[in-house]
Amino acid sequence: MLLAIDSGNTNIVFAIFDDDGEKRGEWRASTNADRTADEYSVWLSQLMEENGLKRSDIDAAIIATVVPATLFSLKSLCQRYFSCDPLTIGDANIDLGIDVLVDHPSEVGSDRLVNAIAAHDAHGGPLIILDFGTATTFDVIDQNGNYYGGVIAPGINLSLEALHQAAAQLPRVAVSKPDSVIGKSTVPAMKSGIFWGYVSMIEGMVRRIEEEFGAKMNVVATGGLASFFLNATDCISAADPDLTLKGLYLIHKRNA
């Protein structure tokens, strides 16, 4: 079985796949660069046991991280407790099977490249991957599956927190779809600005990307809020919260 690890800015996701690509378990922890391999092992082993899985079931591992400070502990976890040397996205010996058509390929986050592989495998191309994470990103994938470029905007929760901290009279609010666009009090007005503001940004950015690229494109949403926004706009074709994990499985399969 494969242990796939996606280390993001907010959470680290651990997933286990069998040889046929079926996900057997998935767990997440908050990203903490100070957490040791021993701590990960105790936590993960207990969760695996609850799902009928043993450490000895794992014979391979792969890691994608956008937080370099977590890499040492995650590699140590795989080597010491699962007796395997993990593949790491970004290593020179990894064959992604795509070209990165940007000025500085090394600057593209590993999660965005992994998403490109999974999305093109499932949906073809050209397409836009809309990732609702710490940042909201738009990644453009051409018809051959190559990474063409993208857009990075502040994430929804980041925007909400900045709004609360910068304006003394504005409270913290949760992301939700308001009943109307025009708010009649502070909280509904804030919710409308966040929800419909992001919907408008999505629609506007997709239209501009398609005009510049010169083709109509499918839009695949991923990240924690993907399904939340799926029915809010017609420009999103599909939602796939597991895109990064699926991509890690496909890359491991290619390089096994």
Contacts in CASP RR format, 6 or more apart in sequence:
PFRMAT RR
TARGET T0000
AUTHOR 0000-0000-0000
METHOD contacts of the structure
MODEL  1
MLLAIDSGNTNIVFAIFDDDGEKRGEWRASTNADRTADEYSVWLSQLMEE
NGLKRSDIDAAIIATVVPATLFSLKSLCQRYFSCDPLTIGDANIDLGIDV
LVDHPSEVGSDRLVNAIAAHDAHGGPLIILDFGTATTFDVIDQNGNYYGG
VIAPGINLSLEALHQAAAQLPRVAVSKPDSVIGKSTVPAMKSGIFWGYVS
MIEGMVRRIEEEFGAKMNVVATGGLASFFLNATDCISAADPDLTLKGLYL
IHKRNA
1 16 0 8 1.000
1 17 0 8 1.000
1 18 0 8 1.000
1 19 0 8 1.000
1 24 0 8 1.000
1 53 0 8 1.000
1 57 0 8 1.000
1 58 0 8 1.000
1 59 0 8 1.000
1 60 0 8 1.000
2 16 0 8 1.000
2 17 0 8 1.000
2 18 0 8 1.000
2 58 0 8 1.000
2 59 0 8 1.000
2 60 0 8 1.000
2 61 0 8 1.000
2 62 0 8 1.000
2 249 0 8 1.000
2 252 0 8 1.000
3 14 0 8 1.000
3 15 0 8 1.000
3 16 0 8 1.000
3 58 0 8 1.000
3 60 0 8 1.000
3 61 0 8 1.000
3 62 0 8 1.000
3 78 0 8 1.000
3 82 0 8 1.000
3 84 0 8 1.000
3 86 0 8 1.000
4 14 0 8 1.000
4 15 0 8 1.000
4 16 0 8 1.000
4 17 0 8 1.000
4 61 0 8 1.000
4 62 0 8 1.000
4 245 0 8 1.000
4 248 0 8 1.000
4 249 0 8 1.000
4 252 0 8 1.000
5 12 0 8 1.000
5 13 0 8 1.000
5 14 0 8 1.000
5 15 0 8 1.000
5 61 0 8 1.000
5 62 0 8 1.000
5 63 0 8 1.000
5 64 0 8 1.000
5 65 0 8 1.000
5 74 0 8 1.000
5 78 0 8 1.000
5 86 0 8 1.000
5 248 0 8 1.000
6 12 0 8 1.000
6 13 0 8 1.000
6 15 0 8 1.000
6 64 0 8 1.000
6 65 0 8 1.000
6 111 0 8 1.000
6 114 0 8 1.000
6 244 0 8 1.000
6 245 0 8 1.000
6 248 0 8 1.000
7 31 0 8 1.000
7 63 0 8 1.000
7 64 0 8 1.000
7 65 0 8 1.000
7 66 0 8 1.000
7 67 0 8 1.000
7 70 0 8 1.000
7 71 0 8 1.000
7 74 0 8 1.000
8 31 0 8 1.000
8 65 0 8 1.000
8 66 0 8 1.000
8 67 0 8 1.000
8 111 0 8 1.000
8 134 0 8 1.000
9 31 0 8 1.000
9 66 0 8 1.000
9 67 0 8 1.000
9 133 0 8 1.000
9 134 0 8 1.000
9 135 0 8 1.000
10 30 0 8 1.000
10 31 0 8 1.000
10 133 0 8 1.000
10 134 0 8 1.000
11 28 0 8 1.000
11 29 0 8 1.000
11 30 0 8 1.000
11 31 0 8 1.000
12 28 0 8 1.000
12 29 0 8 1.000
12 30 0 8 1.000
12 31 0 8 1.000
12 70 0 8 1.000
12 74 0 8 1.000
13 26 0 8 1.000
13 27 0 8 1.000
13 28 0 8 1.000
13 244 0 8 1.000
13 245 0 8 1.000
14 26 0 8 1.000
14 27 0 8 1.000
14 28 0 8 1.000
14 29 0 8 1.000
14 44 0 8 1.000
15 23 0 8 1.000
15 25 0 8 1.000
15 26 0 8 1.000
15 27 0 8 1.000
15 242 0 8 1.000
15 245 0 8 1.000
15 248 0 8 1.000
16 23 0 8 1.000
16 24 0 8 1.000
16 25 0 8 1.000
16 26 0 8 1.000
16 48 0 8 1.000
16 53 0 8 1.000
16 57 0 8 1.000
16 58 0 8 1.000
17 23 0 8 1.000
17 24 0 8 1.000
17 245 0 8 1.000
17 249 0 8 1.000
18 24 0 8 1.000
21 249 0 8 1.000
23 242 0 8 1.000
23 245 0 8 1.000
24 51 0 8 1.000
24 53 0 8 1.000
25 51 0 8 1.000
25 53 0 8 1.000
26 242 0 8 1.000
26 245 0 8 1.000
27 44 0 8 1.000
27 47 0 8 1.000
29 35 0 8 1.000
29 40 0 8 1.000
29 43 0 8 1.000
31 67 0 8 1.000
31 70 0 8 1.000
32 70 0 8 1.000
33 67 0 8 1.000
33 69 0 8 1.000
33 70 0 8 1.000
33 73 0 8 1.000
35 70 0 8 1.000
35 73 0 8 1.000
36 73 0 8 1.000
36 76 0 8 1.000
37 73 0 8 1.000
37 74 0 8 1.000
37 76 0 8 1.000
37 77 0 8 1.000
37 80 0 8 1.000
37 81 0 8 1.000
40 73 0 8 1.000
40 74 0 8 1.000
40 77 0 8 1.000
41 77 0 8 1.000
41 80 0 8 1.000
41 81 0 8 1.000
44 77 0 8 1.000
45 55 0 8 1.000
45 81 0 8 1.000
48 54 0 8 1.000
48 55 0 8 1.000
55 81 0 8 1.000
55 82 0 8 1.000
58 82 0 8 1.000
58 84 0 8 1.000
59 84 0 8 1.000
60 84 0 8 1.000
60 86 0 8 1.000
60 87 0 8 1.000
60 252 0 8 1.000
60 256 0 8 1.000
61 78 0 8 1.000
61 82 0 8 1.000
61 84 0 8 1.000
61 85 0 8 1.000
61 86 0 8 1.000
61 87 0 8 1.000
62 86 0 8 1.000
62 87 0 8 1.000
62 88 0 8 1.000
62 89 0 8 1.000
62 248 0 8 1.000
62 251 0 8 1.000
62 252 0 8 1.000
63 71 0 8 1.000
63 74 0 8 1.000
63 75 0 8 1.000
63 78 0 8 1.000
63 86 0 8 1.000
63 87 0 8 1.000
63 88 0 8 1.000
63 89 0 8 1.000
64 88 0 8 1.000
64 89 0 8 1.000
64 110 0 8 1.000
64 111 0 8 1.000
64 114 0 8 1.000
64 244 0 8 1.000
64 248 0 8 1.000
65 71 0 8 1.000
65 74 0 8 1.000
65 88 0 8 1.000
65 89 0 8 1.000
65 110 0 8 1.000
66 109 0 8 1.000
66 110 0 8 1.000
66 111 0 8 1.000
71 88 0 8 1.000
74 86 0 8 1.000
75 86 0 8 1.000
75 88 0 8 1.000
78 84 0 8 1.000
78 85 0 8 1.000
78 86 0 8 1.000
79 85 0 8 1.000
79 86 0 8 1.000
87 94 0 8 1.000
87 251 0 8 1.000
87 252 0 8 1.000
87 255 0 8 1.000
88 94 0 8 1.000
89 96 0 8 1.000
89 110 0 8 1.000
89 113 0 8 1.000
89 114 0 8 1.000
89 248 0 8 1.000
89 251 0 8 1.000
90 110 0 8 1.000
94 251 0 8 1.000
94 255 0 8 1.000
95 254 0 8 1.000
95 255 0 8 1.000
96 113 0 8 1.000
96 117 0 8 1.000
96 251 0 8 1.000
96 254 0 8 1.000
97 117 0 8 1.000
97 254 0 8 1.000
98 113 0 8 1.000
98 116 0 8 1.000
98 117 0 8 1.000
98 120 0 8 1.000
98 144 0 8 1.000
98 145 0 8 1.000
98 146 0 8 1.000
98 147 0 8 1.000
99 146 0 8 1.000
99 147 0 8 1.000
100 108 0 8 1.000
100 113 0 8 1.000
100 146 0 8 1.000
100 147 0 8 1.000
101 142 0 8 1.000
101 146 0 8 1.000
101 147 0 8 1.000
101 148 0 8 1.000
101 149 0 8 1.000
102 108 0 8 1.000
102 147 0 8 1.000
102 148 0 8 1.000
102 149 0 8 1.000
108 147 0 8 1.000
108 149 0 8 1.000
111 131 0 8 1.000
111 244 0 8 1.000
112 129 0 8 1.000
112 131 0 8 1.000
112 137 0 8 1.000
112 139 0 8 1.000
112 147 0 8 1.000
113 147 0 8 1.000
114 243 0 8 1.000
114 244 0 8 1.000
114 247 0 8 1.000
114 248 0 8 1.000
114 251 0 8 1.000
115 129 0 8 1.000
115 131 0 8 1.000
115 139 0 8 1.000
115 222 0 8 1.000
115 243 0 8 1.000
115 244 0 8 1.000
115 247 0 8 1.000
116 129 0 8 1.000
116 139 0 8 1.000
116 141 0 8 1.000
116 145 0 8 1.000
116 146 0 8 1.000
116 147 0 8 1.000
117 145 0 8 1.000
117 247 0 8 1.000
117 250 0 8 1.000
117 251 0 8 1.000
118 240 0 8 1.000
118 243 0 8 1.000
118 244 0 8 1.000
118 246 0 8 1.000
118 247 0 8 1.000
118 250 0 8 1.000
119 127 0 8 1.000
119 129 0 8 1.000
119 141 0 8 1.000
119 220 0 8 1.000
119 222 0 8 1.000
119 240 0 8 1.000
119 243 0 8 1.000
120 127 0 8 1.000
120 141 0 8 1.000
120 145 0 8 1.000
121 246 0 8 1.000
121 247 0 8 1.000
121 250 0 8 1.000
122 220 0 8 1.000
122 240 0 8 1.000
122 246 0 8 1.000
123 218 0 8 1.000
123 220 0 8 1.000
123 237 0 8 1.000
123 238 0 8 1.000
124 143 0 8 1.000
124 145 0 8 1.000
124 218 0 8 1.000
125 141 0 8 1.000
125 142 0 8 1.000
125 143 0 8 1.000
125 145 0 8 1.000
125 217 0 8 1.000
125 218 0 8 1.000
126 140 0 8 1.000
126 141 0 8 1.000
126 142 0 8 1.000
126 143 0 8 1.000
126 148 0 8 1.000
126 213 0 8 1.000
126 215 0 8 1.000
126 217 0 8 1.000
126 218 0 8 1.000
127 140 0 8 1.000
127 141 0 8 1.000
127 217 0 8 1.000
127 218 0 8 1.000
127 219 0 8 1.000
127 220 0 8 1.000
128 138 0 8 1.000
128 139 0 8 1.000
128 140 0 8 1.000
128 141 0 8 1.000
128 206 0 8 1.000
128 209 0 8 1.000
128 217 0 8 1.000
128 218 0 8 1.000
128 219 0 8 1.000
128 220 0 8 1.000
129 137 0 8 1.000
129 138 0 8 1.000
129 139 0 8 1.000
129 141 0 8 1.000
129 219 0 8 1.000
129 220 0 8 1.000
129 221 0 8 1.000
129 222 0 8 1.000
129 243 0 8 1.000
130 136 0 8 1.000
130 137 0 8 1.000
130 138 0 8 1.000
130 202 0 8 1.000
130 206 0 8 1.000
130 219 0 8 1.000
130 220 0 8 1.000
130 221 0 8 1.000
130 222 0 8 1.000
130 226 0 8 1.000
130 236 0 8 1.000
131 137 0 8 1.000
131 139 0 8 1.000
131 221 0 8 1.000
131 222 0 8 1.000
131 223 0 8 1.000
131 243 0 8 1.000
132 155 0 8 1.000
132 156 0 8 1.000
132 221 0 8 1.000
132 222 0 8 1.000
132 223 0 8 1.000
132 224 0 8 1.000
132 225 0 8 1.000
132 226 0 8 1.000
132 229 0 8 1.000
133 155 0 8 1.000
133 223 0 8 1.000
133 224 0 8 1.000
133 225 0 8 1.000
134 155 0 8 1.000
134 157 0 8 1.000
134 158 0 8 1.000
135 152 0 8 1.000
135 153 0 8 1.000
135 154 0 8 1.000
135 155 0 8 1.000
135 158 0 8 1.000
136 152 0 8 1.000
136 153 0 8 1.000
136 154 0 8 1.000
136 155 0 8 1.000
136 156 0 8 1.000
136 198 0 8 1.000
136 201 0 8 1.000
137 150 0 8 1.000
137 151 0 8 1.000
137 152 0 8 1.000
137 153 0 8 1.000
138 150 0 8 1.000
138 151 0 8 1.000
138 153 0 8 1.000
138 205 0 8 1.000
138 206 0 8 1.000
138 209 0 8 1.000
139 147 0 8 1.000
139 149 0 8 1.000
139 150 0 8 1.000
140 147 0 8 1.000
140 148 0 8 1.000
140 149 0 8 1.000
140 150 0 8 1.000
140 209 0 8 1.000
140 213 0 8 1.000
140 217 0 8 1.000
141 147 0 8 1.000
141 148 0 8 1.000
142 148 0 8 1.000
148 213 0 8 1.000
150 209 0 8 1.000
151 205 0 8 1.000
151 209 0 8 1.000
153 201 0 8 1.000
153 205 0 8 1.000
154 162 0 8 1.000
156 175 0 8 1.000
156 194 0 8 1.000
156 198 0 8 1.000
156 225 0 8 1.000
157 175 0 8 1.000
159 194 0 8 1.000
160 172 0 8 1.000
160 173 0 8 1.000
160 175 0 8 1.000
160 194 0 8 1.000
161 172 0 8 1.000
163 170 0 8 1.000
163 190 0 8 1.000
164 170 0 8 1.000
164 171 0 8 1.000
164 172 0 8 1.000
164 173 0 8 1.000
169 186 0 8 1.000
170 186 0 8 1.000
170 190 0 8 1.000
171 186 0 8 1.000
171 187 0 8 1.000
171 190 0 8 1.000
173 187 0 8 1.000
173 190 0 8 1.000
173 191 0 8 1.000
173 194 0 8 1.000
175 191 0 8 1.000
175 194 0 8 1.000
175 195 0 8 1.000
175 225 0 8 1.000
175 228 0 8 1.000
176 191 0 8 1.000
176 195 0 8 1.000
177 191 0 8 1.000
177 195 0 8 1.000
177 228 0 8 1.000
177 232 0 8 1.000
178 188 0 8 1.000
178 191 0 8 1.000
178 192 0 8 1.000
178 195 0 8 1.000
178 196 0 8 1.000
179 188 0 8 1.000
180 188 0 8 1.000
180 192 0 8 1.000
181 192 0 8 1.000
181 196 0 8 1.000
182 189 0 8 1.000
182 192 0 8 1.000
183 189 0 8 1.000
183 192 0 8 1.000
195 232 0 8 1.000
198 229 0 8 1.000
199 229 0 8 1.000
199 232 0 8 1.000
199 233 0 8 1.000
202 229 0 8 1.000
202 233 0 8 1.000
202 235 0 8 1.000
202 236 0 8 1.000
203 233 0 8 1.000
203 235 0 8 1.000
206 217 0 8 1.000
206 219 0 8 1.000
206 235 0 8 1.000
207 235 0 8 1.000
209 217 0 8 1.000
210 216 0 8 1.000
210 217 0 8 1.000
218 237 0 8 1.000
218 238 0 8 1.000
219 235 0 8 1.000
219 236 0 8 1.000
219 237 0 8 1.000
219 238 0 8 1.000
220 236 0 8 1.000
220 237 0 8 1.000
220 238 0 8 1.000
220 239 0 8 1.000
220 240 0 8 1.000
220 243 0 8 1.000
221 227 0 8 1.000
221 229 0 8 1.000
221 230 0 8 1.000
221 236 0 8 1.000
221 238 0 8 1.000
221 239 0 8 1.000
221 240 0 8 1.000
222 239 0 8 1.000
222 240 0 8 1.000
222 241 0 8 1.000
222 242 0 8 1.000
222 243 0 8 1.000
222 244 0 8 1.000
223 241 0 8 1.000
223 243 0 8 1.000
224 241 0 8 1.000
226 239 0 8 1.000
226 240 0 8 1.000
226 241 0 8 1.000
227 239 0 8 1.000
227 241 0 8 1.000
229 236 0 8 1.000
229 239 0 8 1.000
230 236 0 8 1.000
230 238 0 8 1.000
230 239 0 8 1.000
240 246 0 8 1.000
END
